[in-house]
């Protein structure tokens, strides 16, 4: 180990380990998990399931995020967005990170198996494997459709929340998964367009790198339309009411506006603006769905 690396490791802090878990991403996942829990029952979710279920899911999601840091540590150094990540910079060694990931994953799985149910535990493990192994280690570097195929792993939190409460997979829970699955490509491709040169430098075959910006922007627009149509399904099957459908249409119109702005290519920051809006969009959509469930 070099003196610089040794010095960096000595500076390892709690914040470095917290950053490894991608807390902002996990927080959005847990929001959808919590809402999946509440949508699964007409009344209140048992408080022990609400707390322990989401702690277990969050720990497992954090474990998968840590593996992402380890696998991507070399390409992270080539991108400004990820340049200062703890493993990439050497503040946390790959061994330390993998040990941390193992501890988080084992505790999370133990909580889910002991206090929740085995279905939720194994679905969570499958999701962790899909993101940390299939997507991060293979798909991300293998195909420009990486985020489409791998997006399923990140779409399951509302299903996990649902099964944590009910112990069964329900069609309505799968609709929630489908919404996030359809949302993921336009969400991530918008960022990929903004960071195209960095992905090219890192030799990651994101869609704008392999097929160009114009093709990607068309894909974003088409997927946005598909996503809006998918968000109508909860109303169509009687899962949600008029407040939800009104909110879904208004939020969808906003997403469509930004997708069109990207197509027109008049705003150099349209990609990042679309990416930021997409995060607000998903949070607002699920919150409106929850309000509709209890108050309408």
N, C-alpha and C positions, 0 to 999 in steps of 0.2 A: 504494500500500500504506500502510495506517495505521501510526502509530508502534507501536501495540500489536501489530499483526500482525507488523511487522518485528522487534520484540523477541522475540515468540514463536518466529519462524523462527530467530533467532540461538541460541535455546536447544535447537534440535534435537539429539537425542542418538542414540546407537546403540540405546538402549532404545526410542525412538520408532519407529525403522525395524523393530526386531524386533516390536514390538506390531502394526505394520501387517500383518505376515504371519500374525497369529492363531496363534501357536506352539502353544497348547494344542489347538486344533482340528486343526492339521496333524499334531501328535504322535499323535492318535487315528487319523487317516487313515493315517499311516505304520505304526502298529501293525497295522492290518488289511492293509496292503500286505505287510508282512513275513510275516505269517501266511499270506497268499495265496501268497507265494513258497514257504514251507516245505511247505504242503499240496500243492503242485504236483508234488513229487518224493518218492520214498521215503527218500532219503538227505539229504545236506547240500547246501544251495544254494551254488553257486560264490560265493566271497567277493567277487569283483569285481562280480558282478551284485547281490549283497546290498547292498553299499555304494553303488556308483554308481547302481544302479536307484532306490534309495530317496532318494538325494540329488537325482537328477533330478526324481522325482515330487514331493518336498518343495518344491523350488524353484518348480516350476510351480504347485503348490497355494498357495504363499506369494504368487506373482504374482497369482493370482486373488483372494486375500484383500485384497491392497492395492487392487485395483480396487474391491472392495466398500466400502472405506473412502472412496474418492474419490466414488463414486456416491451413497453414503448420508450424506455429510458434513453436509447440512442437517438431515435427520431425526435424525441422531445427537445433535444438540444438544437435541432434544426428549425424550430418553429418558435416565434416570439411569444405566442400564447402559452406555450408549455416550457419555455426555456428554463424557468426558475423552479421547476418542480423538484421536490426533495431528493428523489432517487436520481434524477437526471443530473442534478448539481452535486451529488455525492454527500448530501447532508444525512441521508439515510442509505445504508448499504442495501443491495438486493437481498442479502440474507436476512437482515433485520426486517425489511419490508415483508418478505415471505413469511417470516415467523409471526409478525404482527397480523398478517392476513389469515394465517392458520388459526390463531387464537380467536380473532373476531368471528371467523366462520364456525368454529367449533362451539363457541358460546351461543352464537345465534341459532345454530341448528339444535343445540341442547334445549334452549328455551322453547323453540317451536315444537319439538318432539315431546317434551315433558309437560308443558303448560298449555299448548294449543292443540294441534292434531297432526298426525303423520302426513296427511294429504298436503297441508300447507307447507310442511317441512320439506317434503320431496319436490314439490313444485318450486319452492324457493331455491333448493339446491340445483335443480335443472336450469333455472334462470341464471344462477351464478355461473354455472358451467357454460351456458350459452354465451354469456357476455365475456367472461374472462378467458375462455379457451377458444370456442368456435369463432367469435367475432374478433377479439383482440389479437389472438395468436395466429389466426388463419384468414378469415374472410376479409379483414381490413386491408390485408396486403395482397389478396388474391383476385378480387373482382371489384369493378366500379359499382356493383349492386350490393356492396358490403353492408351499407346501412339499411337497405331494404330487407335483406335476409336476416341480418343480425338484429334488426330493430325489434323483433318479436321478444327477445330476451328482456329488453327494457320496457316492454308494454304490459308485462304481467302483474305489476304491483296491485292494481285494483282487484284482479282475480285472487291474489294472495289474501288481500283483506277480506274479500267475500268468503273464501273457504275457511279463513281463520274463525269466522263467526258461525258459519253454517255447516262446515265439514263436507260440503258438496260443491261440485262445479255446476253453475246455473247459466243458462243462455244469456241472461241479462249481464252477468259478469263478463262473458265472452264479448258482448257488445262494447263494454268499456275497454277491453283489450284491443278490439278492432279499431276503436277511435284513436288510441295512442299509436297503434301500428301504422295507421294511415297518416297520422300527424308527423311521424318521425322523419320520413324522407324530405318533405319541404322544409321542415325545421332545420335539419342538419345540412342539407344541400345549400341553403341560404348562407350558412357560415362557411361552407366549403368554397363557394364562389368568392366570398370576401377574402378567404385565405388560400386561394388557388395556388399562388406562387410558392407558398410555404409547403403545401402538400406536394407539389411537384419536386421541390428541393429535397423533401424527405422521402421521395419515391413511393408515396402512398397513392394508389390508383383511384382517387376520388373522382366522381363523375365529371366535374369541370376540367380535371386534368386530362382524362382519357377521351372525353367527347366534346370538350369545349364549353364555354360559358353559355352560348346561345342554346345548345341542346339541353343543358342543365336547367336554364331558366324556363324553357318550354315544359320540361319535366316537373319543375316546381309548380307551375301553373296548373298542369293536368292533375297532379297529386293533390293540390289544394282543392280543386273542384271535387275530386274523389272523396277527400276528407270531409268536405262540407256535406256531401250526400250521405256519408256514413254517419255523421252526427245527427242526421234526421231520423235514424233508425230507432233510437230510444222512444221518440214520440210516436213513431209509426206502430210500434209493438205495444204501446200502452205503458211503457216503463216510466215515462216522464210526461209532464203536461205542458200547458200553454206557456208558462214562464220559461221553461227550459227551451222550447222550440224558438221562442222569440229571442232569447239570449244567444242560442246557437246560430241563428241567422244573422244577427247583428255582428257577433264576433267573427263569423265566417266571412261576412262582407269585408270586415277589416283585413282579414288575412288575404282575401282575394285582391284587395286594393294593393297591398304590398307586393304580391306576386306579379301583378300587372306593372307596378312601378319598376320591378326588376326587369321585366320584359322590355319596357320602354327605354331602359338604360340611360335615364336622364340624371339619376342621383347616384354618385359614386359610392355612397354609403348605404344604398338600398339593401344590399345583402345583409349587413349587420343590423340594420333597422328591422328587416323582416325576421331575422333570427331572434332579436329581443322581443318583438311583438309575439312571436310564436310561443314563447315561454309564458307571457302574460295571458295569451289566448287559452292555453291548456289549463292554467290555474283557474281562470275565470269561468271557463266552461264547466269544470267539475264542481266548482263552488255553487254555480247557478243550478246545476243538476241536484245538488244536495238541498239547497233552499227549496226548490220545486218539490222535492220528495217529502219534506216535512210540513211545508206551509201552504201548499197549493192543493 
